Amino acid sequence: MNLDDFLKRFVEGYLFHDLDSMATLTVPNGQDDGAAGYPMISTTASGIELLGGLLSQQPISTGSSSGNGYFLDYWNKCLSVTNTDYQNLGELFRKLVRHGLAHTFLAKPGILVTKRNPAIHAPTFKVDITRQEMILDCVDFYNDFKRSYQEHILPIVFSGQTSTLTTKVAMQERLNEMATIYEADSKKSFTDYASRMPTQTTTITTSTALASGASLPLGPITFTPSVSASGVSPEAFATASFTGIFNKKKDQE
């Protein structure tokens, strides 16, 4: 998959559109949870790490230290430039917010995630070291991330602008490396699993119902949505496979 297609489908499509949908969620009267604040923060943080990997000057590698480097590179070189509220706070955010939400869906003590709460008057991202508090609005955080993508990534990829961050050719190389690593990991995991289990066949048929917005696993897979007299069922939806699409494109070239 070329870089242009990847950004359009997986970043501007799946990532941004999922966040756009979450941003519109509201809490019913009498309920004080369910506004998707944590999912918005966690998803935005994943996007930061993804784009940081694509900006890397070195070949993609796996491991927590690599992920930390990708995350902080994008935070410091792009997000903090777009909004100076984030300057010098990437490492603190990753330790207190990103890690907790990604692993246990729990932010560390002192973290307050808001969503357009008029009772809390604060900039997008506010840290009080003395009180040991961090306050951030999930919608503002996403909007700042999206704006940083528009200001720093789009000009390189779609306008051919030169940048001290990276080049389009280098970003394509990082994407190729990412696809290769993901595909190898997926194949190894399925092979290891199959070696420990009795022989069996698992299929997805046309009778399988997927709720709107459901996604399928990464990797090549064939899925035929259920159809009605009017066409495809509106409830049937599945995200496309990253490595599956990548390999299909290579086969066609």
Sine and cosine of phi, psi and omega as CSV:
sin_phi,cos_phi,sin_psi,cos_psi,sin_omega,cos_omega
0.00,0.00,0.76,-0.65,0.03,-1.00
-0.97,0.22,0.33,-0.95,-0.11,-0.99
-0.86,0.51,-0.66,0.76,0.00,-1.00
-0.84,0.54,-0.75,0.67,-0.02,-1.00
-0.91,0.42,-0.64,0.77,0.00,-1.00
-0.87,0.48,-0.74,0.67,-0.02,-1.00
-0.90,0.44,-0.65,0.76,0.00,-1.00
-0.91,0.42,-0.68,0.73,-0.08,-1.00
-1.00,0.09,-0.75,0.66,-0.16,-0.99
-1.00,-0.01,-0.52,0.85,0.01,-1.00
-1.00,-0.06,-0.88,0.47,-0.02,-1.00
-0.95,0.32,-0.43,0.90,0.02,-1.00
-1.00,0.05,-1.00,0.05,-0.11,-0.99
-0.85,0.52,-0.77,0.63,-0.10,-1.00
-0.92,0.40,-0.84,0.54,-0.06,-1.00
-0.92,0.38,-0.64,0.77,-0.04,-1.00
-0.93,0.36,-0.58,0.81,0.11,-0.99
-0.88,0.47,-0.70,0.71,0.00,-1.00
-0.93,0.38,-0.60,0.80,0.08,-1.00
-0.86,0.51,-0.67,0.74,0.00,-1.00
-0.91,0.41,-0.70,0.71,0.00,-1.00
-0.90,0.44,-0.56,0.83,-0.04,-1.00
-0.90,0.43,-0.42,0.91,-0.03,-1.00
-1.00,0.04,-0.17,0.99,-0.02,-1.00
-0.91,0.41,0.68,-0.73,0.06,-1.00
-0.82,-0.58,0.35,-0.94,-0.02,-1.00
-1.00,-0.08,0.78,-0.62,0.02,-1.00
-0.88,0.47,0.42,-0.91,0.05,-1.00
-0.84,0.54,0.69,-0.72,0.00,-1.00
1.00,0.05,-0.04,1.00,0.01,-1.00
-0.87,-0.49,0.68,-0.73,-0.06,-1.00
-0.91,-0.42,0.34,0.94,0.08,-1.00
-0.52,-0.85,0.17,-0.99,0.03,-1.00
0.97,-0.22,0.21,0.98,-0.01,-1.00
-1.00,0.03,0.07,1.00,0.04,-1.00
0.90,0.43,0.54,0.84,0.03,-1.00
-0.91,0.43,-0.77,0.63,0.02,-1.00
-0.88,0.47,-0.74,0.68,0.04,-1.00
-0.86,0.52,-0.59,0.81,0.02,-1.00
-0.91,0.41,-0.69,0.72,0.00,-1.00
-0.90,0.43,-0.72,0.69,-0.04,-1.00
-0.90,0.44,-0.68,0.73,-0.01,-1.00
-0.92,0.39,-0.66,0.75,0.05,-1.00
-0.88,0.47,-0.67,0.74,0.02,-1.00
-0.89,0.46,-0.61,0.79,0.06,-1.00
-0.90,0.44,-0.63,0.77,0.05,-1.00
-0.90,0.44,-0.60,0.80,0.04,-1.00
-0.88,0.47,-0.70,0.71,0.00,-1.00
-0.92,0.39,-0.63,0.77,0.03,-1.00
-0.86,0.51,-0.78,0.62,-0.03,-1.00
-0.93,0.37,-0.52,0.85,0.08,-1.00
-0.89,0.45,-0.60,0.80,0.06,-1.00
-0.91,0.42,-0.65,0.76,0.01,-1.00
-0.92,0.38,-0.41,0.91,0.02,-1.00
-1.00,0.07,-0.15,0.99,-0.10,-1.00
-0.85,0.53,0.64,-0.77,0.06,-1.00
-1.00,0.07,-0.17,0.98,-0.01,-1.00
-0.92,-0.40,0.41,-0.91,0.04,-1.00
-0.82,0.57,0.53,-0.85,-0.01,-1.00
-0.90,0.43,0.70,-0.71,0.09,-1.00
-0.72,-0.69,0.27,-0.96,-0.02,-1.00
-0.97,-0.23,0.18,-0.98,0.01,-1.00
0.91,-0.42,0.40,-0.92,-0.06,-1.00
-0.90,0.43,-0.55,0.83,-0.02,-1.00
-0.93,0.37,-0.60,0.80,0.04,-1.00
-0.91,0.41,-0.72,0.70,0.02,-1.00
-0.86,0.51,-0.64,0.77,0.03,-1.00
-0.89,0.45,-0.65,0.76,0.01,-1.00
-0.92,0.40,-0.68,0.73,0.02,-1.00
-0.88,0.47,-0.70,0.72,-0.03,-1.00
-0.88,0.48,-0.77,0.64,-0.07,-1.00
-0.93,0.36,-0.53,0.85,0.04,-1.00
-0.87,0.49,-0.75,0.67,-0.01,-1.00
-0.93,0.36,-0.66,0.75,0.00,-1.00
-0.84,0.54,-0.74,0.67,-0.10,-1.00
-0.98,0.21,-0.61,0.79,-0.12,-0.99
-1.00,-0.03,-0.33,0.94,-0.05,-1.00
-0.83,-0.56,-0.87,0.50,-0.07,-1.00
-0.88,0.48,-0.70,0.71,-0.03,-1.00
-0.94,0.33,-0.38,0.92,0.06,-1.00
-0.98,0.21,-0.61,0.80,0.04,-1.00
-0.93,0.38,-0.66,0.75,0.02,-1.00
-0.66,-0.75,0.92,-0.38,-0.09,-1.00
-0.93,0.37,-0.14,0.99,0.08,-1.00
-0.86,0.51,-0.41,0.91,-0.09,-1.00
-1.00,-0.01,-0.10,1.00,-0.10,-0.99
-0.85,0.53,0.73,-0.68,0.08,-1.00
0.91,0.42,0.30,0.95,-0.06,-1.00
-0.87,-0.50,0.09,1.00,-0.05,-1.00
-0.89,0.45,-0.70,0.71,-0.02,-1.00
-0.91,0.42,-0.65,0.76,0.03,-1.00
-0.90,0.44,-0.69,0.73,0.03,-1.00
-0.88,0.47,-0.71,0.70,-0.05,-1.00
-0.89,0.46,-0.64,0.77,-0.02,-1.00
-0.95,0.30,-0.67,0.74,-0.12,-0.99
-1.00,0.01,-0.48,0.88,-0.09,-1.00
-0.92,-0.39,-0.86,0.51,-0.10,-0.99
-0.84,0.55,-0.78,0.63,-0.05,-1.00
-0.89,0.46,-0.73,0.68,-0.05,-1.00
-0.89,0.46,-0.72,0.69,-0.03,-1.00
-0.93,0.37,-0.60,0.80,-0.06,-1.00
-0.94,0.34,-0.57,0.82,-0.12,-0.99
-0.99,-0.16,-0.59,0.81,-0.09,-1.00
-0.73,-0.69,0.10,1.00,-0.05,-1.00
0.85,0.52,0.54,0.84,0.01,-1.00
-0.72,-0.70,0.86,-0.50,0.13,-0.99
-0.98,0.22,0.43,-0.90,-0.01,-1.00
-0.95,0.33,0.31,-0.95,0.00,-1.00
-0.82,0.57,0.59,-0.81,0.02,-1.00
1.00,-0.04,0.03,1.00,-0.04,-1.00
-0.98,-0.19,0.81,-0.59,0.03,-1.00
-0.84,-0.54,0.90,-0.44,0.04,-1.00
-0.98,-0.19,0.82,-0.57,-0.01,-1.00
-0.90,-0.43,0.23,-0.97,0.07,-1.00
-0.59,-0.81,1.00,-0.07,0.03,-1.00
0.81,0.59,0.69,0.73,-0.02,-1.00
-1.00,0.03,0.94,-0.33,-0.06,-1.00
-0.92,0.38,-0.29,0.96,-0.02,-1.00
-0.98,0.22,-0.27,0.96,-0.03,-1.00
-0.92,-0.40,0.96,-0.30,-0.04,-1.00
-0.99,-0.12,0.97,-0.25,-0.03,-1.00
-0.47,-0.88,0.39,-0.92,0.12,-0.99
-0.91,0.41,0.05,-1.00,-0.01,-1.00
-0.77,0.64,-0.67,0.74,-0.10,-0.99
-0.65,-0.76,0.90,-0.43,-0.08,-1.00
-0.78,-0.62,0.77,-0.63,0.03,-1.00
-0.82,-0.57,0.79,-0.62,0.06,-1.00
-0.91,-0.42,0.98,-0.20,-0.07,-1.00
-0.91,0.42,-0.63,0.78,-0.02,-1.00
-0.89,0.46,-0.72,0.70,0.01,-1.00
-1.00,0.10,-0.12,0.99,-0.03,-1.00
0.81,0.58,0.82,0.57,-0.01,-1.00
-0.77,-0.64,0.56,-0.83,0.11,-0.99
-0.73,-0.68,0.81,-0.58,-0.01,-1.00
-0.84,-0.54,0.77,-0.64,0.06,-1.00
-0.56,-0.83,0.61,-0.79,0.05,-1.00
-1.00,-0.03,0.81,-0.58,-0.11,-0.99
-0.91,0.42,-0.56,0.83,0.00,-1.00
-0.96,0.29,-0.68,0.73,0.05,-1.00
-0.88,0.47,-0.65,0.76,0.01,-1.00
-0.87,0.50,-0.72,0.69,0.04,-1.00
-0.90,0.44,-0.71,0.70,-0.03,-1.00
-0.88,0.47,-0.62,0.78,0.03,-1.00
-0.92,0.39,-0.65,0.76,0.05,-1.00
-0.89,0.46,-0.71,0.70,0.00,-1.00
-0.89,0.46,-0.65,0.76,0.00,-1.00
-0.92,0.39,-0.59,0.81,0.03,-1.00
-0.91,0.41,-0.59,0.81,0.08,-1.00
-0.89,0.45,-0.69,0.72,-0.01,-1.00
-0.92,0.39,-0.55,0.83,-0.07,-1.00
-1.00,0.09,-0.53,0.85,-0.15,-0.99
-0.92,-0.38,-0.50,0.87,-0.06,-1.00
-0.99,-0.11,-0.76,0.65,-0.05,-1.00
-0.82,0.57,-0.69,0.72,-0.02,-1.00
-0.87,0.49,-0.57,0.82,-0.01,-1.00
-0.94,0.35,-0.71,0.71,-0.14,-0.99
-0.99,0.13,-0.70,0.72,-0.16,-0.99
-0.96,-0.27,-0.24,0.97,-0.01,-1.00
-0.90,-0.43,-0.07,1.00,0.04,-1.00
0.93,0.36,0.37,0.93,-0.02,-1.00
-0.97,0.23,0.61,-0.79,0.07,-1.00
-0.97,0.23,0.51,-0.86,-0.04,-1.00
-0.50,-0.86,0.53,-0.85,0.07,-1.00
-0.97,0.25,-0.21,0.98,-0.04,-1.00
-0.96,0.29,-0.77,0.63,-0.07,-1.00
-0.11,-0.99,-0.14,-0.99,0.09,-1.00
-0.81,-0.58,0.28,-0.96,0.03,-1.00
-0.90,0.43,-0.60,0.80,0.02,-1.00
-0.88,0.47,-0.69,0.72,0.00,-1.00
-0.91,0.41,-0.62,0.78,0.03,-1.00
-0.90,0.43,-0.62,0.78,0.06,-1.00
-0.90,0.44,-0.63,0.78,0.04,-1.00
-0.89,0.46,-0.67,0.74,0.01,-1.00
-0.90,0.44,-0.63,0.77,0.02,-1.00
-0.90,0.43,-0.68,0.73,0.04,-1.00
-0.87,0.49,-0.68,0.73,0.01,-1.00
-0.90,0.43,-0.65,0.76,0.01,-1.00
-0.88,0.48,-0.70,0.71,0.00,-1.00
-0.89,0.45,-0.66,0.75,0.01,-1.00
-0.90,0.44,-0.69,0.72,0.01,-1.00
-0.91,0.42,-0.70,0.71,-0.02,-1.00
-0.90,0.44,-0.66,0.75,-0.01,-1.00
-0.91,0.42,-0.69,0.72,0.00,-1.00
-0.89,0.45,-0.66,0.75,0.00,-1.00
-0.91,0.42,-0.65,0.76,0.01,-1.00
-0.90,0.43,-0.73,0.69,0.00,-1.00
-0.88,0.47,-0.69,0.73,0.00,-1.00
-0.89,0.45,-0.67,0.74,-0.03,-1.00
-0.90,0.43,-0.70,0.71,0.02,-1.00
-0.91,0.41,-0.63,0.78,0.01,-1.00
-0.91,0.42,-0.70,0.71,0.02,-1.00
-0.89,0.46,-0.66,0.75,0.02,-1.00
-0.90,0.44,-0.70,0.71,-0.03,-1.00
-0.89,0.46,-0.54,0.84,-0.02,-1.00
-0.94,0.34,-0.32,0.95,-0.02,-1.00
-0.98,-0.20,-0.12,0.99,-0.09,-1.00
-0.89,-0.45,0.42,-0.91,0.10,-0.99
-0.89,0.46,0.43,-0.90,0.03,-1.00
-0.87,0.49,0.78,-0.63,0.01,-1.00
-0.45,-0.89,0.34,-0.94,0.01,-1.00
-0.85,-0.53,0.80,-0.60,0.02,-1.00
-0.90,-0.44,0.80,-0.61,-0.01,-1.00
-0.76,-0.65,0.40,-0.92,0.14,-0.99
-0.92,-0.38,0.87,-0.50,-0.07,-1.00
-0.96,-0.28,0.08,-1.00,-0.03,-1.00
-0.93,0.38,-0.24,0.97,-0.01,-1.00
-1.00,0.07,-0.14,0.99,0.00,-1.00
-0.94,0.33,0.84,-0.54,-0.03,-1.00
-0.99,-0.12,0.80,-0.60,0.07,-1.00
-0.93,-0.38,0.77,-0.64,0.06,-1.00
-0.92,0.40,0.44,-0.90,0.01,-1.00
-0.84,0.54,0.77,-0.64,0.02,-1.00
1.00,-0.03,-0.06,1.00,0.01,-1.00
-0.93,0.37,0.41,-0.91,0.00,-1.00
-0.80,-0.60,0.43,-0.90,0.05,-1.00
-0.99,-0.15,0.30,-0.95,0.00,-1.00
-0.90,0.44,0.37,-0.93,0.11,-0.99
-0.92,0.39,0.53,-0.85,0.03,-1.00
0.92,-0.39,0.35,-0.94,-0.02,-1.00
-0.85,0.52,0.73,-0.68,0.02,-1.00
-0.36,-0.93,0.56,-0.83,0.02,-1.00
-0.96,-0.27,0.78,-0.62,-0.02,-1.00
-0.68,-0.73,0.79,-0.62,0.07,-1.00
-0.92,-0.40,0.93,-0.37,-0.04,-1.00
-0.92,0.38,0.49,-0.87,0.05,-1.00
-0.92,0.39,0.54,-0.84,-0.03,-1.00
-0.82,-0.57,0.45,-0.89,0.05,-1.00
-0.83,-0.55,-0.09,-1.00,-0.02,-1.00
-0.88,0.48,-0.48,0.88,-0.04,-1.00
-1.00,-0.04,0.02,1.00,0.00,-1.00
0.88,-0.48,-0.51,-0.86,-0.05,-1.00
-0.93,0.37,0.70,-0.72,0.03,-1.00
-0.86,0.50,0.73,-0.68,-0.02,-1.00
-0.91,0.42,-0.33,0.94,0.01,-1.00
-0.99,0.14,-0.27,0.96,-0.09,-1.00
-1.00,0.08,0.88,-0.48,0.00,-1.00
-0.47,-0.88,0.63,-0.78,0.07,-1.00
-0.51,-0.86,0.69,-0.73,0.05,-1.00
-0.96,0.27,0.54,-0.84,0.01,-1.00
-0.96,0.26,0.46,-0.89,0.00,-1.00
-0.98,0.19,0.74,-0.67,0.01,-1.00
-0.88,0.47,-0.87,0.49,-0.06,-1.00
-0.95,0.33,-0.51,0.86,0.03,-1.00
-0.89,0.45,-0.73,0.68,0.03,-1.00
-0.91,0.41,-0.64,0.77,-0.01,-1.00
-0.86,0.52,-0.73,0.68,-0.02,-1.00
-0.94,0.35,-0.58,0.82,0.04,-1.00
-0.88,0.47,-0.67,0.74,0.01,-1.00
-0.90,0.43,-0.63,0.78,-0.02,-1.00
-0.92,0.40,-0.62,0.79,0.00,-1.00
-0.90,0.43,-0.49,0.87,-0.05,-1.00
-1.00,0.09,-0.24,0.97,-0.07,-1.00
-0.99,0.12,0.00,0.00,0.00,0.00
